[in-house]
Every structure is written in structure tokens, then in C-alpha cells.
Amino acid sequence: MGSTSRLSFTLFLFFGFSFITCTNCIEYLKLALVQKNNPLSSPAQLLSSDTHRVSTLFSALHGRRGSLKSPLVSGASTGSGQYFADLRIGTPPQSLLLVADTGSDLVWVKCSACRNCSVHRLGSKFLVRHSRTFSPHHCYDSLCRLVPHPSHTQTRTCNHTKIHSPCLYSYSYVDGSTTSGLFSKETTTFISSSGRVTKIESFSFGCGYRVSGPSVTGASFNGAQGVLGLGRGTISFSSQLGRVFGNRFSYCLLDYTISPPPNSYLTIGTFQNDAVSRKLFSYTPLVINPLSPLFYYIAVEGLFVEGEKLPISPSVWAVDENGNGGTVVDSGTTLTFLAERAHRQVLAAFQRRVRLPQVEGVDLGFDLCVNVSGAGKVKLPTLSFSLAGKSVFSPPARNYFIEAVEGVKCLAIQAVKEGSGFSLIGNLMQQGYLFEFDRDRSRLGFTRHGCALR
């Protein structure tokens, strides 16, 4: 990256309802995204976990209508989670791997209150008693109103005069998985690209003492210790730190199937890289769905296969008055999912144009698979998304075809079948691109330049 402008003073910022303190602030933060391959995850298992996640997201979206009791909407835990951010939390810092997820807002970690924990347990959970700076939010804090609470506390009046009246949170997922504990604040520590130590104080997160269910403990969670929510809500990681370092974040996701995996990065703040001019970015507006304001929606105007526009009604891409439709950009889901009416046209277009023998009679879970063994240089049909703002997203074929078994590639685009549904662009489709979420200007930028340089 280019040079970093440093601030030599302590910055106090009024964020939401509390203060965040940044010691030795820099203009941006750069976090490595650790890529973990789960040897137990076959493409079929990947498809299953992604389908479950999308179903969870859809159910969560529509379960909130008419209710403001649960301001957090997340399917964060129900993805394959190849991309993990290394968050250092507490004093002294404890390093935890969290699923980096733009489809989630609550930052939470698995916690333990044991007093005489062995140091060997560091990294498996956040050991609260090993930190000098941990404190729960008081139940009377305004930030406490932003998290869902256990049912038994909803009828209990918060006593703001009592010292020991912590803010309790409880978040339930559609499959019955839960995370609950204390909504707390801590010091987080980051190392800049120049090696400078940066500390963020009073960072808000969920300290989960009780974590249960397949979504947050099973193979699909892939050994993570929590979730790093990057959504648009007030208490997400990107919102809290973005107010200090610039209200934007960016990431570059590289191919997680490569061994050893290359480095991917998440940057919080103003992106600086002399090798990547802003003229190389394409931009499309971020759209707000009033019934689902925490997700990053973009406006798709059309799909093209081999340069031919598919006959898909504009209503498929629009967000209607009930919150249906629209397209979400999501880092926590691997595959791409399209509303069924759009998926039907995409599948038919690929089936007409593919020049390789289609694999039939083998149930791999995908709608279209082709035999590429012995084919030499494989040429697959091109796919392009026409987006609002006169931008075009044209990923390479490796971003939407996955090797299901040796010698067989399958179309990694599935249908969302619940009602009119919505569409979702997953992290496989995003690989090899630098994505910038500019929240002040409400736009998403993307470019294929500079991703490998970061």
C-alpha cells in the first residue's frame, strides 16, 4: 500500500451513544483475512450450507416485518465461512478468528469467565478474566437498546442506579442456534502495515457465554470463535471503526482453494494505493431496502450471457413494497443465488451455449455440470451483470463454475425459490476483485486492478 498518514494525538469521537477512543490512530486499518479450507467440506456440503444460509437470511428478512423488537438481522453463522478476520481483543490482546460477514451486524465472540484458565485455552475463547479492560455495557446504556435481549429480561425494568446491571443479549438463528451473554466493550489492538500499534477503546461486541446449535458450533462454522459483522447497522465493526477511519471499507478476496492460500485483506478507512487509481474503479449505487436496511443491496439492471441480454423482467430485480426482491452483496455466502425467474433464464442460456458434454445421471446437487477432462483449455460462456450507474460486472468463468469432482465443473449459481425471493452475490463471484463499500457516498466500487497487490 501507499504511505500512511498518522495522527499523533488521541482522538475522541462521539459514536452513536458512547465514546470510542483511538490511541496512535492511523488513517486506515488493514486486517489479514485468513482463509481456512475445511477438508470435510465437499462441493455438495458447501451447497447445502450455503442453501441453508440463504434460507435463513430470507426467513430473517421476512420475519421482521412489522416488528422493531429485533433490530439485528443476521445469517452470519450459517455460511461456509472461508474468510476469517484475526481480531485482537482485550488487554493484553487475545487473538480470535471471526467470520468476516457483510450480511451481519452484531460482532460477537465466544467467551469464558473461568478464573484460572490455562494459557493453552487462549484463542479458543475470549478469556474475560485475563483482560484488564473488559466491562459490560450497563442495561441503561442507549447502545443496549440496539441488541435483542433474553425473553425473561424484556419484562424486567432496568435499574440504572445499580452498578451490577449488565446489558444482556440473546440472538437466535432460524435453525435454533443461539448466542447469548453480555453486550460489552473492550479494547481492540491492530497492527498497521507499517508495524505501528493502534488501539481502539470502548469497542462494543457480544460476549457469548452460551453458544449452541449447528450453525455456530458445527462444521459449517469451520472452527471460528465468533462473527465480525460488517453490515450497515450502528454497532457493526465497519460502522464503529468507520467513524474513526473514514466511513468506508474494502476487501480483496483471493481464491481460497489455492494451497497454500494467498493473503486476502480487509481495509477499514480510506483506501490508499498508488498502484490503483480511482479511475480504474467502476461504481454502482448502494440501495436501501427499508424493511432490510442492514444489508448491502445493489441495483441489477440486466444479465448478459455471451453478450446477449436475457429476457428477465425488471420487476425481478426491484425491491417491492413488501421488501421482496433486490440483490445483496454478501461475503459470508460462497455461491451466488438468483431469484428463480432470473435463474431459469441463466441456466437455459448456459445449457444452450456450453460446448462440453453435460454430466447426467450423477447427483452433485448443481443444475448444470460439464465434463472437462481431456478438454485442454476450457472455454465456458461469459456472464455479465449490468448495474445501475452504467457499470458492468463481468467476472471470469472460474468465479461461477466450481470443480465438483475431478474433471467435472458445475455452475455455482443456484435459485432462491422462496416466494419472489431476492438475489445474492456470494464471495466466489467476488474473488479477484477489489470491492470498496463507500457508505458516505452510498456506493459500491469494484476493480480487478490491485487486488493481488494488497
C-alpha positions in Angstrom: 0.0 0.0 0.0 1.0 3.6 -0.3 2.1 5.8 2.5 0.1 6.1 5.7 -0.8 9.5 7.3 -0.6 9.1 11.1 -2.3 11.1 13.8 -0.1 11.6 16.8 -2.8 12.6 19.2 -5.6 10.7 20.9 -8.9 11.0 19.0 -12.2 11.1 21.0 -15.2 10.6 18.8 -18.9 10.6 19.8 -20.2 7.5 18.1 -23.9 6.7 18.4 -24.4 6.8 22.2 -20.9 6.1 23.5 -17.3 7.2 23.1 -14.6 5.4 21.1 -11.0 6.3 21.9 -8.3 5.6 19.4 -4.7 5.8 20.5 -2.0 6.5 17.9 -4.6 6.5 15.2 -3.7 5.9 11.6 -5.7 6.8 8.5 -6.7 3.3 7.8 -6.6 -0.2 9.3 -5.6 -3.3 7.3 -6.5 -6.7 8.6 -5.4 -10.0 7.1 -8.3 -12.3 6.1 -7.2 -15.9 7.0 -8.6 -18.5 4.6 -9.3 -21.8 6.0 -10.2 -24.9 4.0 -12.4 -27.4 5.7 -11.2 -30.8 4.5 -14.6 -32.2 5.3 -16.4 -29.8 3.0 -17.2 -31.2 -0.4 -18.9 -29.0 -3.0 -22.2 -30.8 -2.1 -21.7 -29.9 1.6 -20.8 -26.4 0.6 -24.0 -26.2 -1.5 -26.0 -27.5 1.5 -24.6 -24.9 4.0 -25.0 -22.0 1.5 -28.6 -23.0 0.7 -29.3 -23.1 4.5 -27.7 -19.7 5.0 -29.7 -18.1 2.2 -32.9 -19.7 3.5 -32.0 -18.2 6.9 -31.4 -14.8 5.5 -34.7 -14.9 3.7 -36.6 -16.1 6.7 -34.9 -13.4 8.9 -35.8 -10.7 6.5 -39.5 -11.6 6.3 -39.8 -12.5 10.0 -39.0 -8.9 11.0 -41.9 -7.2 9.1 -44.0 -5.1 11.4 -41.6 -5.6 14.3 -38.8 -3.4 15.7 -38.0 -5.7 18.7 -35.0 -7.4 16.9 -33.0 -4.7 15.1 -30.3 -7.1 14.2 -30.7 -9.3 11.1 -28.1 -11.9 10.5 -27.5 -15.2 8.9 -23.8 -14.8 9.7 -23.1 -18.2 11.2 -24.8 -20.3 8.5 -22.2 -20.0 5.8 -19.1 -21.9 4.9 -17.0 -19.1 6.2 -13.8 -19.4 4.3 -12.7 -15.9 5.2 -11.7 -15.1 8.8 -10.5 -11.9 10.3 -8.0 -12.0 13.1 -9.4 -9.8 15.8 -7.1 -9.0 18.8 -9.2 -8.0 21.7 -8.6 -7.3 25.4 -5.6 -6.2 27.5 -3.2 -7.9 26.9 -4.6 -8.8 23.4 -6.1 -12.2 22.8 -6.3 -13.3 19.1 -9.5 -14.7 17.8 -10.6 -15.7 14.3 -14.0 -14.4 13.4 -16.1 -15.0 10.2 -16.0 -11.7 8.2 -19.5 -11.2 7.1 -21.2 -8.3 5.3 -24.6 -10.0 6.0 -24.3 -9.5 9.7 -24.2 -6.6 12.2 -23.5 -7.9 15.6 -19.9 -8.6 16.4 -19.7 -11.4 18.9 -17.1 -13.8 20.3 -17.2 -17.0 22.3 -16.4 -16.1 25.9 -15.3 -17.9 29.1 -15.4 -16.5 32.6 -13.1 -19.1 34.2 -10.6 -17.5 36.6 -7.7 -19.9 36.4 -7.8 -20.8 32.7 -4.7 -22.4 31.2 -2.9 -20.3 28.7 -3.4 -23.2 26.2 -7.1 -22.1 26.0 -6.2 -18.7 24.6 -7.5 -18.5 21.1 -10.4 -20.9 21.6 -12.5 -18.4 23.5 -12.1 -14.9 24.8 -11.0 -15.3 28.4 -12.6 -12.3 30.2 -10.7 -12.5 33.4 -7.4 -12.3 31.5 -8.2 -8.8 30.3 -7.8 -5.6 32.4 -10.1 -3.6 30.1 -13.2 -5.7 29.8 -16.5 -4.2 31.0 -20.2 -5.0 30.1 -22.5 -2.2 29.0 -25.0 -1.2 31.6 -28.5 -2.2 30.8 -29.4 1.5 30.9 -26.9 2.4 28.2 -28.5 3.6 25.0 -26.5 1.1 23.0 -28.1 -1.7 24.9 -31.4 -0.9 23.1 -29.8 -2.0 19.8 -29.4 -5.7 20.7 -32.1 -8.3 21.2 -32.5 -9.4 24.8 -33.3 -12.7 26.5 -37.1 -13.1 26.8 -37.0 -13.2 30.6 -35.4 -9.7 30.7 -37.9 -7.9 28.5 -40.4 -7.5 31.3 -37.8 -6.6 33.9 -37.3 -2.9 34.4 -33.6 -1.9 34.2 -32.4 -0.3 37.4 -30.0 2.4 36.3 -28.9 3.1 39.8 -27.3 -0.4 40.3 -23.7 -0.9 39.3 -24.2 -4.6 38.5 -27.0 -4.4 36.0 -25.3 -5.6 32.8 -26.8 -5.5 29.3 -27.8 -9.0 28.4 -28.2 -10.0 24.8 -29.6 -13.2 23.1 -29.6 -13.8 19.4 -31.4 -16.8 17.9 -31.0 -18.1 14.4 -33.7 -19.8 12.3 -32.3 -23.3 12.8 -32.4 -22.8 16.6 -28.8 -21.9 17.1 -28.2 -19.2 19.7 -25.5 -16.9 21.1 -26.2 -15.1 24.3 -24.3 -13.3 27.1 -23.2 -9.8 27.9 -23.2 -6.9 25.4 -19.8 -5.4 26.4 -17.0 -3.1 25.5 -13.3 -3.7 25.1 -10.0 -2.5 23.8 -9.0 -3.9 20.4 -5.5 -3.8 19.0 -4.4 -3.6 15.4 -1.0 -3.7 13.7 -0.7 -1.3 10.7 1.1 -2.2 7.5 4.0 -0.1 8.8 4.1 -2.1 12.1 2.6 0.6 14.2 0.3 -0.5 17.1 -3.1 1.1 17.1 -5.6 0.6 20.0 -9.4 1.2 19.8 -11.1 1.6 23.2 -14.7 1.0 24.1 -15.4 -1.2 21.1 -18.9 -2.8 21.5 -19.4 -6.5 21.0 -21.4 -9.5 22.2 -19.5 -11.7 24.7 -21.2 -15.0 24.2 -21.1 -17.3 27.3 -23.7 -19.6 25.9 -23.3 -20.7 22.3 -25.2 -23.6 20.9 -26.6 -25.2 17.8 -25.2 -26.5 14.5 -24.8 -23.1 12.9 -22.4 -21.8 15.5 -20.7 -25.0 16.6 -20.9 -27.3 13.6 -18.6 -28.0 10.6 -20.1 -25.1 8.6 -18.7 -22.6 11.2 -15.3 -24.1 10.5 -13.7 -23.5 13.9 -14.4 -19.8 14.1 -14.6 -18.1 17.5 -17.4 -15.7 16.5 -18.6 -13.3 13.8 -17.2 -10.0 12.6 -20.3 -8.2 11.4 -19.6 -5.7 8.6 -23.2 -4.7 7.9 -24.8 -1.3 7.7 -26.1 -1.2 11.3 -24.9 1.1 14.1 -23.0 -1.5 16.0 -21.3 -3.4 13.2 -17.5 -3.5 13.0 -17.4 -1.3 9.9 -19.7 1.3 11.5 -17.9 1.6 14.8 -14.4 1.8 13.3 -15.5 3.6 10.1 -16.5 6.7 12.1 -12.8 7.0 13.1 -11.0 6.0 10.0 -13.5 7.1 7.3 -16.9 5.6 6.7 -15.8 3.0 4.2 -14.2 -0.3 4.0 -12.8 -2.5 1.3 -11.6 -6.1 0.7 -9.9 -8.2 -1.8 -10.8 -11.9 -1.7 -8.4 -14.3 -3.4 -9.0 -17.9 -4.3 -9.3 -20.0 -1.1 -8.8 -23.3 -3.0 -5.2 -22.5 -3.7 -2.7 -24.2 -1.5 -1.1 -22.5 0.3 -3.8 -19.9 0.2 -2.7 -16.3 -0.8 -3.3 -13.4 1.5 -6.7 -11.6 1.3 -7.2 -8.3 3.1 -9.9 -6.2 4.8 -9.2 -2.5 5.0 -11.2 -0.1 7.3 -11.0 3.5 6.2 -9.8 5.5 3.2 -8.2 3.2 0.7 -4.7 4.4 -0.4 -2.7 2.6 -3.1 -0.7 4.4 -5.7 -0.9 1.3 -7.9 -4.7 1.6 -8.1 -6.2 4.8 -9.4 -9.7 5.6 -8.6 -10.3 6.0 -12.3 -10.0 2.2 -12.5 -13.0 1.6 -10.3 -16.5 1.1 -11.5 -19.2 2.3 -9.2 -22.8 1.4 -8.6 -25.2 2.9 -6.0 -26.0 1.1 -2.8 -29.7 0.7 -2.5 -31.6 0.7 0.9 -34.4 -1.8 1.4 -36.5 0.0 4.1 -37.5 -3.4 5.5 -33.9 -4.7 5.5 -31.7 -1.7 5.9 -28.7 -3.6 7.3 -27.8 -5.4 4.1 -25.8 -4.0 1.1 -28.2 -4.0 -1.8 -27.2 -3.1 -5.4 -29.5 -2.5 -8.4 -29.1 -5.1 -11.2 -30.5 -3.8 -14.5 -29.8 -6.9 -16.6 -27.9 -10.1 -17.1 -25.9 -11.0 -20.2 -24.6 -14.4 -21.4 -22.1 -14.2 -24.2 -23.1 -10.6 -24.7 -26.8 -11.4 -25.2 -29.2 -9.8 -22.7 -31.5 -12.3 -21.1 -35.3 -11.7 -21.2 -35.7 -11.0 -17.4 -38.4 -8.6 -16.3 -37.0 -5.6 -14.4 -39.5 -6.4 -11.6 -37.3 -9.4 -10.7 -34.5 -7.1 -9.6 -36.6 -4.4 -8.0 -37.4 -4.2 -4.2 -41.2 -4.1 -3.8 -43.2 -2.6 -1.1 -43.1 -5.8 0.9 -39.3 -5.9 0.9 -39.1 -8.7 -1.7 -36.5 -8.7 -4.5 -33.3 -6.8 -4.8 -29.7 -8.1 -4.9 -27.5 -8.4 -1.8 -23.7 -8.4 -1.9 -22.6 -10.9 0.8 -19.1 -12.0 1.9 -20.4 -14.8 4.1 -22.0 -16.9 1.4 -19.8 -18.7 -1.2 -22.2 -19.4 -4.1 -24.4 -16.9 -5.9 -28.2 -17.2 -5.7 -30.6 -15.6 -8.1 -34.4 -15.2 -7.9 -36.0 -18.2 -9.5 -37.3 -16.3 -12.6 -33.7 -15.0 -13.3 -32.0 -18.3 -12.5 -34.3 -20.1 -15.0 -33.1 -17.8 -17.8 -29.4 -18.0 -16.8 -29.5 -21.8 -16.7 -31.2 -22.1 -20.1 -28.7 -19.7 -21.7 -25.7 -21.7 -20.4 -27.3 -25.0 -21.4 -27.7 -23.7 -25.0 -24.2 -22.4 -25.3 -22.0 -24.8 -23.4 -19.8 -26.7 -25.8 -18.7 -29.5 -23.5 -20.6 -32.8 -22.7 -23.0 -32.3 -19.9 -22.8 -34.7 -17.0 -26.0 -36.5 -16.3 -27.1 -39.3 -14.0 -24.8 -38.1 -11.2 -26.5 -36.1 -8.5 -23.9 -33.5 -7.5 -26.6 -31.0 -6.3 -26.0 -28.5 -9.1 -28.2 -27.7 -12.0 -25.6 -27.8 -14.7 -22.3 -29.8 -14.7 -19.9 -30.4 -17.6 -17.1 -32.9 -18.3 -13.9 -31.0 -18.7 -11.5 -33.9 -18.5 -9.2 -34.1 -21.6 -10.7 -30.9 -22.9 -7.5 -28.9 -22.8 -8.1 -25.2 -22.4 -11.7 -25.0 -21.3 -13.8 -22.1 -22.6 -17.1 -21.5 -20.8 -19.8 -19.0 -21.7 -19.3 -15.4 -20.3 -21.6 -13.8 -17.8 -22.0 -10.1 -17.1 -24.2 -8.1 -14.7 -25.4 -4.7 -15.9 -25.7 -2.5 -12.8 -27.1 0.9 -12.0 -24.7 3.7 -12.6 -23.7 2.4 -16.0 -21.3 -0.1 -14.6 -20.8 -3.7 -15.7 -19.5 -6.6 -13.5 -18.0 -9.3 -15.8 -16.3 -11.9 -13.6 -14.2 -14.7 -15.2 -15.7 -18.1 -15.5 -13.8 -19.5 -12.6 -15.9 -17.2 -10.4 -19.2 -19.0 -11.3 -18.0 -22.6 -12.1 -16.8 -24.8 -9.4 -14.9 -28.2 -9.7 -17.4 -30.5 -8.0 -15.3 -33.7 -8.6 -12.2 -34.2 -10.6 -12.8 -33.4 -14.3 -16.3 -32.0 -13.7 -17.2 -28.3 -13.4 -20.6 -27.2 -12.2 -22.4 -23.9 -12.5 -22.1 -22.3 -9.0 -25.3 -20.3 -9.3 -28.4 -21.5 -7.6 -32.1 -20.5 -7.4 -33.8 -18.8 -4.5 -37.2 -20.5 -4.5 -39.0 -18.9 -1.5 -41.7 -16.6 -2.9 -40.3 -13.9 -5.3 -37.2 -14.1 -3.2 -34.1 -11.9 -3.6 -30.7 -12.4 -5.3 -27.3 -12.7 -3.6 -23.8 -12.3 -5.0 -21.5 -14.6 -2.9 -17.8 -14.4 -2.3 -16.9 -16.9 -5.0 -18.3 -14.4 -7.6 -16.3 -11.6 -5.9 -12.9 -13.3 -6.0 -10.1 -11.5 -7.7 -11.8 -8.1 -7.3 -11.1 -5.2 -5.0 -14.5 -4.1 -3.5 -14.9 -0.8 -1.8 -18.1 -0.1 0.3 -18.3 3.7 0.4 -21.0 4.4 2.9 -20.8 8.2 2.9 -21.5 8.3 -0.8 -23.7 5.2 -0.7 -21.9 3.4 -3.5 -20.0 0.2 -4.2 -16.8 0.3 -6.2 -15.1 -2.6 -7.8 -12.0 -3.2 -9.9 -9.8 -6.2 -10.9 -6.7 -4.0 -10.6 -4.6 -4.1 -7.5 -6.3 -7.0 -5.7 -3.1 -9.2 -5.8 -1.0 -6.2 -4.7 -2.7 -5.8 -1.4 
